[in-house]
Amino acid sequence: MTDLANPTLLHKTVVGTRGSGSEALMNHLAFNYFAPRGLLALPMTICEGGDNGVYGDKLTFAGLMVFDVSLESGIVERGRLPFVDPEQAAGTGATCGTWWADSTSLVKRSIFMEDFAYGLSDTQLKVAQVDALSDVLHSVSLR
């Protein structure tokens, strides 16, 4: 039985280390939950290497992360729609920073439409199938 007066944590997942960021941290419109399919999309800039109060300084991902979400299975990563190759991120705005000063990400919004996920940044729109997110089908420059 659910007790709304005393909620409990059932599931959680950790993404990246200190220095990682998401537009969804400061803008609720960047958070996208598609209930009919149990899909959650979060724009992410993931940094690794941080520990014991030190910020991660190695950019490992910049793009859209998609998760399967259910009460039974919890939060399970489905895949990632990349926007920047971490090795070539210089000058793209994808950086590791401090959460209070730079808690954004390149991707600002996302859309689920049928079997496709769309990610939108200030400069590009990308689309991939939900079941093959790393294989970008189309990329449109918005410059």
mmCIF file of the C-alpha atoms, coordinates in Angstrom:
data_MODEL
# 
_entry.id   MODEL 
# 
loop_
_atom_site.group_PDB 
_atom_site.id 
_atom_site.type_symbol 
_atom_site.label_atom_id 
_atom_site.label_alt_id 
_atom_site.label_comp_id 
_atom_site.label_asym_id 
_atom_site.label_entity_id 
_atom_site.label_seq_id 
_atom_site.pdbx_PDB_ins_code 
_atom_site.Cartn_x 
_atom_site.Cartn_y 
_atom_site.Cartn_z 
_atom_site.occupancy 
_atom_site.B_iso_or_equiv 
_atom_site.pdbx_formal_charge 
_atom_site.auth_seq_id 
_atom_site.auth_comp_id 
_atom_site.auth_asym_id 
_atom_site.auth_atom_id 
_atom_site.pdbx_PDB_model_num 
ATOM 1   C CA . MET A 1 1   ? 0.000  0.000  0.000   1.00 0.00 ? 1   MET A CA 1 
ATOM 2   C CA . THR A 1 2   ? 1.251  3.473  -0.836  1.00 0.00 ? 2   THR A CA 1 
ATOM 3   C CA . ASP A 1 3   ? 1.585  5.989  1.985   1.00 0.00 ? 3   ASP A CA 1 
ATOM 4   C CA . LEU A 1 4   ? 1.626  9.448  0.373   1.00 0.00 ? 4   LEU A CA 1 
ATOM 5   C CA . ALA A 1 5   ? 2.426  11.076 3.720   1.00 0.00 ? 5   ALA A CA 1 
ATOM 6   C CA . ASN A 1 6   ? 5.647  9.028  3.997   1.00 0.00 ? 6   ASN A CA 1 
ATOM 7   C CA . PRO A 1 7   ? 7.162  8.526  0.549   1.00 0.00 ? 7   PRO A CA 1 
ATOM 8   C CA . THR A 1 8   ? 10.100 6.172  0.193   1.00 0.00 ? 8   THR A CA 1 
ATOM 9   C CA . LEU A 1 9   ? 12.837 5.926  -2.405  1.00 0.00 ? 9   LEU A CA 1 
ATOM 10  C CA . LEU A 1 10  ? 12.397 2.827  -4.557  1.00 0.00 ? 10  LEU A CA 1 
ATOM 11  C CA . HIS A 1 11  ? 15.012 3.345  -7.279  1.00 0.00 ? 11  HIS A CA 1 
ATOM 12  C CA . LYS A 1 12  ? 17.822 5.696  -8.204  1.00 0.00 ? 12  LYS A CA 1 
ATOM 13  C CA . THR A 1 13  ? 20.715 5.856  -10.616 1.00 0.00 ? 13  THR A CA 1 
ATOM 14  C CA . VAL A 1 14  ? 23.931 7.889  -10.604 1.00 0.00 ? 14  VAL A CA 1 
ATOM 15  C CA . VAL A 1 15  ? 25.185 9.483  -13.811 1.00 0.00 ? 15  VAL A CA 1 
ATOM 16  C CA . GLY A 1 16  ? 28.726 10.859 -13.984 1.00 0.00 ? 16  GLY A CA 1 
ATOM 17  C CA . THR A 1 17  ? 30.696 12.498 -11.204 1.00 0.00 ? 17  THR A CA 1 
ATOM 18  C CA . ARG A 1 18  ? 30.927 16.037 -9.844  1.00 0.00 ? 18  ARG A CA 1 
ATOM 19  C CA . GLY A 1 19  ? 31.241 18.413 -12.787 1.00 0.00 ? 19  GLY A CA 1 
ATOM 20  C CA . SER A 1 20  ? 28.580 16.624 -14.854 1.00 0.00 ? 20  SER A CA 1 
ATOM 21  C CA . GLY A 1 21  ? 25.584 18.728 -15.790 1.00 0.00 ? 21  GLY A CA 1 
ATOM 22  C CA . SER A 1 22  ? 22.161 18.834 -17.378 1.00 0.00 ? 22  SER A CA 1 
ATOM 23  C CA . GLU A 1 23  ? 19.838 21.513 -18.639 1.00 0.00 ? 23  GLU A CA 1 
ATOM 24  C CA . ALA A 1 24  ? 17.164 19.664 -16.608 1.00 0.00 ? 24  ALA A CA 1 
ATOM 25  C CA . LEU A 1 25  ? 18.871 20.725 -13.360 1.00 0.00 ? 25  LEU A CA 1 
ATOM 26  C CA . MET A 1 26  ? 17.804 24.325 -13.928 1.00 0.00 ? 26  MET A CA 1 
ATOM 27  C CA . ASN A 1 27  ? 14.980 24.030 -16.458 1.00 0.00 ? 27  ASN A CA 1 
ATOM 28  C CA . HIS A 1 28  ? 12.167 21.532 -15.939 1.00 0.00 ? 28  HIS A CA 1 
ATOM 29  C CA . LEU A 1 29  ? 11.251 21.709 -19.640 1.00 0.00 ? 29  LEU A CA 1 
ATOM 30  C CA . ALA A 1 30  ? 14.432 19.784 -20.489 1.00 0.00 ? 30  ALA A CA 1 
ATOM 31  C CA . PHE A 1 31  ? 13.140 16.752 -18.530 1.00 0.00 ? 31  PHE A CA 1 
ATOM 32  C CA . ASN A 1 32  ? 11.083 14.526 -20.861 1.00 0.00 ? 32  ASN A CA 1 
ATOM 33  C CA . TYR A 1 33  ? 9.029  11.565 -19.638 1.00 0.00 ? 33  TYR A CA 1 
ATOM 34  C CA . PHE A 1 34  ? 6.984  9.643  -22.201 1.00 0.00 ? 34  PHE A CA 1 
ATOM 35  C CA . ALA A 1 35  ? 4.547  7.620  -20.066 1.00 0.00 ? 35  ALA A CA 1 
ATOM 36  C CA . PRO A 1 36  ? 3.039  5.390  -22.798 1.00 0.00 ? 36  PRO A CA 1 
ATOM 37  C CA . ARG A 1 37  ? 6.462  3.793  -23.376 1.00 0.00 ? 37  ARG A CA 1 
ATOM 38  C CA . GLY A 1 38  ? 7.974  4.352  -19.908 1.00 0.00 ? 38  GLY A CA 1 
ATOM 39  C CA . LEU A 1 39  ? 10.812 6.389  -21.420 1.00 0.00 ? 39  LEU A CA 1 
ATOM 40  C CA . LEU A 1 40  ? 12.747 9.190  -19.755 1.00 0.00 ? 40  LEU A CA 1 
ATOM 41  C CA . ALA A 1 41  ? 15.091 11.490 -21.703 1.00 0.00 ? 41  ALA A CA 1 
ATOM 42  C CA . LEU A 1 42  ? 17.671 13.700 -20.015 1.00 0.00 ? 42  LEU A CA 1 
ATOM 43  C CA . PRO A 1 43  ? 20.142 15.990 -21.726 1.00 0.00 ? 43  PRO A CA 1 
ATOM 44  C CA . MET A 1 44  ? 23.545 15.291 -20.179 1.00 0.00 ? 44  MET A CA 1 
ATOM 45  C CA . THR A 1 45  ? 27.130 16.413 -20.138 1.00 0.00 ? 45  THR A CA 1 
ATOM 46  C CA . ILE A 1 46  ? 28.939 13.606 -18.322 1.00 0.00 ? 46  ILE A CA 1 
ATOM 47  C CA . CYS A 1 47  ? 32.286 14.121 -16.640 1.00 0.00 ? 47  CYS A CA 1 
ATOM 48  C CA . GLU A 1 48  ? 34.342 11.418 -14.981 1.00 0.00 ? 48  GLU A CA 1 
ATOM 49  C CA . GLY A 1 49  ? 37.372 11.441 -12.731 1.00 0.00 ? 49  GLY A CA 1 
ATOM 50  C CA . GLY A 1 50  ? 35.907 13.313 -9.776  1.00 0.00 ? 50  GLY A CA 1 
ATOM 51  C CA . ASP A 1 51  ? 35.959 11.845 -6.297  1.00 0.00 ? 51  ASP A CA 1 
ATOM 52  C CA . ASN A 1 52  ? 36.296 12.998 -2.685  1.00 0.00 ? 52  ASN A CA 1 
ATOM 53  C CA . GLY A 1 53  ? 35.073 16.516 -3.461  1.00 0.00 ? 53  GLY A CA 1 
ATOM 54  C CA . VAL A 1 54  ? 37.118 16.881 -6.670  1.00 0.00 ? 54  VAL A CA 1 
ATOM 55  C CA . TYR A 1 55  ? 35.323 17.731 -9.914  1.00 0.00 ? 55  TYR A CA 1 
ATOM 56  C CA . GLY A 1 56  ? 35.580 15.337 -12.825 1.00 0.00 ? 56  GLY A CA 1 
ATOM 57  C CA . ASP A 1 57  ? 37.553 16.867 -15.661 1.00 0.00 ? 57  ASP A CA 1 
ATOM 58  C CA . LYS A 1 58  ? 37.274 14.174 -18.341 1.00 0.00 ? 58  LYS A CA 1 
ATOM 59  C CA . LEU A 1 59  ? 34.288 14.698 -20.646 1.00 0.00 ? 59  LEU A CA 1 
ATOM 60  C CA . THR A 1 60  ? 32.939 11.257 -21.580 1.00 0.00 ? 60  THR A CA 1 
ATOM 61  C CA . PHE A 1 61  ? 29.539 12.107 -23.105 1.00 0.00 ? 61  PHE A CA 1 
ATOM 62  C CA . ALA A 1 62  ? 27.544 15.107 -24.320 1.00 0.00 ? 62  ALA A CA 1 
ATOM 63  C CA . GLY A 1 63  ? 24.066 14.478 -25.684 1.00 0.00 ? 63  GLY A CA 1 
ATOM 64  C CA . LEU A 1 64  ? 20.753 12.889 -24.761 1.00 0.00 ? 64  LEU A CA 1 
ATOM 65  C CA . MET A 1 65  ? 20.459 9.893  -22.426 1.00 0.00 ? 65  MET A CA 1 
ATOM 66  C CA . VAL A 1 66  ? 17.332 7.735  -22.578 1.00 0.00 ? 66  VAL A CA 1 
ATOM 67  C CA . PHE A 1 67  ? 16.181 5.469  -19.750 1.00 0.00 ? 67  PHE A CA 1 
ATOM 68  C CA . ASP A 1 68  ? 13.480 2.825  -19.353 1.00 0.00 ? 68  ASP A CA 1 
ATOM 69  C CA . VAL A 1 69  ? 11.563 3.645  -16.172 1.00 0.00 ? 69  VAL A CA 1 
ATOM 70  C CA . SER A 1 70  ? 9.135  1.384  -14.289 1.00 0.00 ? 70  SER A CA 1 
ATOM 71  C CA . LEU A 1 71  ? 8.196  0.605  -10.707 1.00 0.00 ? 71  LEU A CA 1 
ATOM 72  C CA . GLU A 1 72  ? 9.201  -3.025 -11.228 1.00 0.00 ? 72  GLU A CA 1 
ATOM 73  C CA . SER A 1 73  ? 12.582 -2.610 -12.943 1.00 0.00 ? 73  SER A CA 1 
ATOM 74  C CA . GLY A 1 74  ? 13.597 0.840  -11.755 1.00 0.00 ? 74  GLY A CA 1 
ATOM 75  C CA . ILE A 1 75  ? 15.691 3.170  -13.921 1.00 0.00 ? 75  ILE A CA 1 
ATOM 76  C CA . VAL A 1 76  ? 17.649 1.363  -16.631 1.00 0.00 ? 76  VAL A CA 1 
ATOM 77  C CA . GLU A 1 77  ? 19.711 3.152  -19.250 1.00 0.00 ? 77  GLU A CA 1 
ATOM 78  C CA . ARG A 1 78  ? 18.429 2.353  -22.748 1.00 0.00 ? 78  ARG A CA 1 
ATOM 79  C CA . GLY A 1 79  ? 21.004 4.299  -24.718 1.00 0.00 ? 79  GLY A CA 1 
ATOM 80  C CA . ARG A 1 80  ? 22.652 7.588  -25.617 1.00 0.00 ? 80  ARG A CA 1 
ATOM 81  C CA . LEU A 1 81  ? 22.131 9.954  -28.537 1.00 0.00 ? 81  LEU A CA 1 
ATOM 82  C CA . PRO A 1 82  ? 25.538 11.648 -28.922 1.00 0.00 ? 82  PRO A CA 1 
ATOM 83  C CA . PHE A 1 83  ? 25.887 15.298 -29.904 1.00 0.00 ? 83  PHE A CA 1 
ATOM 84  C CA . VAL A 1 84  ? 29.653 15.718 -29.559 1.00 0.00 ? 84  VAL A CA 1 
ATOM 85  C CA . ASP A 1 85  ? 32.591 13.364 -29.817 1.00 0.00 ? 85  ASP A CA 1 
ATOM 86  C CA . PRO A 1 86  ? 34.302 13.861 -26.418 1.00 0.00 ? 86  PRO A CA 1 
ATOM 87  C CA . GLU A 1 87  ? 37.706 13.845 -28.144 1.00 0.00 ? 87  GLU A CA 1 
ATOM 88  C CA . GLN A 1 88  ? 36.631 16.810 -30.287 1.00 0.00 ? 88  GLN A CA 1 
ATOM 89  C CA . ALA A 1 89  ? 34.596 18.795 -27.759 1.00 0.00 ? 89  ALA A CA 1 
ATOM 90  C CA . ALA A 1 90  ? 36.813 21.907 -27.675 1.00 0.00 ? 90  ALA A CA 1 
ATOM 91  C CA . GLY A 1 91  ? 34.853 24.936 -28.837 1.00 0.00 ? 91  GLY A CA 1 
ATOM 92  C CA . THR A 1 92  ? 31.466 23.186 -28.722 1.00 0.00 ? 92  THR A CA 1 
ATOM 93  C CA . GLY A 1 93  ? 30.386 24.375 -25.289 1.00 0.00 ? 93  GLY A CA 1 
ATOM 94  C CA . ALA A 1 94  ? 30.489 20.835 -23.896 1.00 0.00 ? 94  ALA A CA 1 
ATOM 95  C CA . THR A 1 95  ? 32.695 21.156 -20.842 1.00 0.00 ? 95  THR A CA 1 
ATOM 96  C CA . CYS A 1 96  ? 33.105 19.813 -17.357 1.00 0.00 ? 96  CYS A CA 1 
ATOM 97  C CA . GLY A 1 97  ? 32.292 22.507 -14.828 1.00 0.00 ? 97  GLY A CA 1 
ATOM 98  C CA . THR A 1 98  ? 30.959 23.250 -11.410 1.00 0.00 ? 98  THR A CA 1 
ATOM 99  C CA . TRP A 1 99  ? 27.296 22.518 -10.832 1.00 0.00 ? 99  TRP A CA 1 
ATOM 100 C CA . TRP A 1 100 ? 26.526 25.932 -9.374  1.00 0.00 ? 100 TRP A CA 1 
ATOM 101 C CA . ALA A 1 101 ? 28.113 27.844 -12.243 1.00 0.00 ? 101 ALA A CA 1 
ATOM 102 C CA . ASP A 1 102 ? 27.542 25.650 -15.300 1.00 0.00 ? 102 ASP A CA 1 
ATOM 103 C CA . SER A 1 103 ? 24.778 23.130 -14.766 1.00 0.00 ? 103 SER A CA 1 
ATOM 104 C CA . THR A 1 104 ? 23.706 23.036 -18.394 1.00 0.00 ? 104 THR A CA 1 
ATOM 105 C CA . SER A 1 105 ? 24.218 20.735 -21.341 1.00 0.00 ? 105 SER A CA 1 
ATOM 106 C CA . LEU A 1 106 ? 24.378 21.116 -25.108 1.00 0.00 ? 106 LEU A CA 1 
ATOM 107 C CA . VAL A 1 107 ? 21.001 19.441 -25.573 1.00 0.00 ? 107 VAL A CA 1 
ATOM 108 C CA . LYS A 1 108 ? 18.157 21.664 -24.408 1.00 0.00 ? 108 LYS A CA 1 
ATOM 109 C CA . ARG A 1 109 ? 15.040 19.658 -25.324 1.00 0.00 ? 109 ARG A CA 1 
ATOM 110 C CA . SER A 1 110 ? 13.945 16.252 -26.549 1.00 0.00 ? 110 SER A CA 1 
ATOM 111 C CA . ILE A 1 111 ? 10.935 14.715 -28.240 1.00 0.00 ? 111 ILE A CA 1 
ATOM 112 C CA . PHE A 1 112 ? 9.694  11.138 -28.478 1.00 0.00 ? 112 PHE A CA 1 
ATOM 113 C CA . MET A 1 113 ? 7.684  10.462 -31.615 1.00 0.00 ? 113 MET A CA 1 
ATOM 114 C CA . GLU A 1 114 ? 6.635  6.884  -32.334 1.00 0.00 ? 114 GLU A CA 1 
ATOM 115 C CA . ASP A 1 115 ? 9.895  4.862  -32.362 1.00 0.00 ? 115 ASP A CA 1 
ATOM 116 C CA . PHE A 1 116 ? 12.212 7.869  -32.600 1.00 0.00 ? 116 PHE A CA 1 
ATOM 117 C CA . ALA A 1 117 ? 13.982 10.176 -30.167 1.00 0.00 ? 117 ALA A CA 1 
ATOM 118 C CA . TYR A 1 118 ? 14.882 13.720 -31.188 1.00 0.00 ? 118 TYR A CA 1 
ATOM 119 C CA . GLY A 1 119 ? 17.437 15.861 -29.412 1.00 0.00 ? 119 GLY A CA 1 
ATOM 120 C CA . LEU A 1 120 ? 17.653 19.623 -29.887 1.00 0.00 ? 120 LEU A CA 1 
ATOM 121 C CA . SER A 1 121 ? 20.565 21.906 -29.047 1.00 0.00 ? 121 SER A CA 1 
ATOM 122 C CA . ASP A 1 122 ? 21.107 25.567 -29.912 1.00 0.00 ? 122 ASP A CA 1 
ATOM 123 C CA . THR A 1 123 ? 22.879 24.533 -33.112 1.00 0.00 ? 123 THR A CA 1 
ATOM 124 C CA . GLN A 1 124 ? 21.531 21.163 -34.207 1.00 0.00 ? 124 GLN A CA 1 
ATOM 125 C CA . LEU A 1 125 ? 18.685 18.668 -34.277 1.00 0.00 ? 125 LEU A CA 1 
ATOM 126 C CA . LYS A 1 126 ? 19.471 14.945 -34.193 1.00 0.00 ? 126 LYS A CA 1 
ATOM 127 C CA . VAL A 1 127 ? 17.224 11.912 -34.507 1.00 0.00 ? 127 VAL A CA 1 
ATOM 128 C CA . ALA A 1 128 ? 17.728 8.205  -33.836 1.00 0.00 ? 128 ALA A CA 1 
ATOM 129 C CA . GLN A 1 129 ? 15.555 5.172  -33.293 1.00 0.00 ? 129 GLN A CA 1 
ATOM 130 C CA . VAL A 1 130 ? 14.782 4.580  -29.628 1.00 0.00 ? 130 VAL A CA 1 
ATOM 131 C CA . ASP A 1 131 ? 16.216 1.060  -29.920 1.00 0.00 ? 131 ASP A CA 1 
ATOM 132 C CA . ALA A 1 132 ? 19.473 2.257  -31.562 1.00 0.00 ? 132 ALA A CA 1 
ATOM 133 C CA . LEU A 1 133 ? 20.214 5.672  -30.066 1.00 0.00 ? 133 LEU A CA 1 
ATOM 134 C CA . SER A 1 134 ? 23.925 5.738  -30.831 1.00 0.00 ? 134 SER A CA 1 
ATOM 135 C CA . ASP A 1 135 ? 23.185 5.391  -34.569 1.00 0.00 ? 135 ASP A CA 1 
ATOM 136 C CA . VAL A 1 136 ? 22.207 8.941  -35.556 1.00 0.00 ? 136 VAL A CA 1 
ATOM 137 C CA . LEU A 1 137 ? 19.803 8.739  -38.507 1.00 0.00 ? 137 LEU A CA 1 
ATOM 138 C CA . HIS A 1 138 ? 19.710 12.445 -39.325 1.00 0.00 ? 138 HIS A CA 1 
ATOM 139 C CA . SER A 1 139 ? 21.446 15.570 -38.121 1.00 0.00 ? 139 SER A CA 1 
ATOM 140 C CA . VAL A 1 140 ? 20.283 19.039 -39.131 1.00 0.00 ? 140 VAL A CA 1 
ATOM 141 C CA . SER A 1 141 ? 22.427 22.109 -38.566 1.00 0.00 ? 141 SER A CA 1 
ATOM 142 C CA . LEU A 1 142 ? 20.471 25.075 -37.187 1.00 0.00 ? 142 LEU A CA 1 
ATOM 143 C CA . ARG A 1 143 ? 23.125 27.682 -37.944 1.00 0.00 ? 143 ARG A CA 1 
# 
